[in-house]
Amino acid sequence: MRVISGFAIASAVIMISSAMVPAHAIDVQVARACDALVAKAFPPLQPGNPASGSARGGAKAQRDYFNKCVANGGKMDDDTPLKSK
């Protein structure tokens, strides 16, 4: 009896907490377009070797650029990447 009621309470808490935070999925075309724009704006130090690092910025700058691109619906006004602090 205790196990069943404990399971019911735990299930209710999980369902309520998951309902409070909605997940926002982005469109596949937007993600692909933004990924291509990030690759163009932040080229690798060695061509063909993405593990070599970026010639123009770090991971935070790339994430910020990608997030700005997604917020703009996959379109960027200028090709200059965001400045990292």
MARKE-737108 format. One line per 10 residues: their letters; for each residue x, y, z of C-alpha. Coordinates in Angstrom, 3 decimals, decimal comma. Layout:
BEGIN
A) X:Y:Z | ...
This chain:
BEGIN
MRVISGFAIA) 0,000:0,000:0,000 | 2,772:2,459:0,915 | 4,684:1,627:-2,245 | 1,660:2,249:-4,448 | 0,780:5,552:-2,785 | 4,432:6,669:-2,914 | 4,559:5,821:-6,606 | 1,320:7,717:-7,226 | 2,646:10,813:-5,454 | 5,956:10,654:-7,329
SAVIMISSAM) 4,129:10,266:-10,648 | 1,885:13,226:-9,875 | 4,877:15,422:-8,987 | 6,679:14,471:-12,210 | 3,603:15,164:-14,354 | 2,949:18,531:-12,710 | 6,576:19,656:-12,922 | 6,864:18,653:-16,575 | 3,689:20,577:-17,395 | 5,070:23,788:-15,875
VPAHAIDVQV) 8,070:24,149:-18,204 | 7,074:24,021:-21,865 | 9,768:22,944:-24,302 | 10,210:25,067:-27,408 | 11,384:23,135:-30,426 | 12,938:24,936:-33,359 | 12,194:24,158:-36,977 | 14,597:21,844:-38,809 | 15,110:24,277:-41,691 | 15,922:27,098:-39,253
ARACDALVAK) 18,414:24,920:-37,399 | 20,132:23,861:-40,634 | 20,276:27,413:-41,962 | 21,693:28,718:-38,681 | 24,220:25,882:-38,512 | 25,432:26,778:-42,007 | 25,643:30,473:-41,074 | 27,645:29,636:-37,932 | 30,040:27,497:-39,996 | 30,462:30,370:-42,449
AFPPLQPGNP) 30,905:33,051:-39,765 | 33,308:30,966:-37,624 | 35,592:29,041:-39,976 | 38,029:26,504:-38,459 | 41,702:27,386:-38,052 | 42,649:24,481:-40,295 | 40,335:23,932:-43,270 | 38,659:20,537:-43,072 | 39,478:20,089:-39,380 | 36,624:21,292:-37,159
ASGSARGGAK) 38,495:20,114:-34,053 | 41,222:22,718:-34,620 | 39,107:25,513:-33,138 | 37,619:28,609:-34,658 | 39,550:31,404:-36,304 | 37,141:34,102:-35,101 | 35,770:33,213:-31,690 | 35,080:30,674:-29,040 | 32,172:28,412:-28,251 | 30,234:31,115:-26,382
AQRDYFNKCV) 30,378:33,461:-29,368 | 29,214:30,650:-31,649 | 26,319:29,772:-29,327 | 25,294:33,429:-29,095 | 25,400:33,759:-32,888 | 23,348:30,561:-33,326 | 20,765:31,669:-30,748 | 20,466:35,092:-32,403 | 20,017:33,377:-35,770 | 17,270:31,119:-34,381
ANGGKMDDDT) 15,551:34,132:-32,808 | 15,602:35,826:-36,239 | 14,059:32,782:-37,918 | 17,216:31,615:-39,681 | 18,090:34,950:-41,246 | 20,987:37,155:-40,208 | 21,181:40,762:-41,367 | 24,969:40,840:-41,455 | 27,580:38,130:-41,743 | 29,697:39,466:-38,885
PLKSK) 29,703:37,252:-35,794 | 28,862:38,608:-32,361 | 31,718:39,916:-30,274 | 32,527:37,796:-27,225 | 33,206:39,567:-23,952
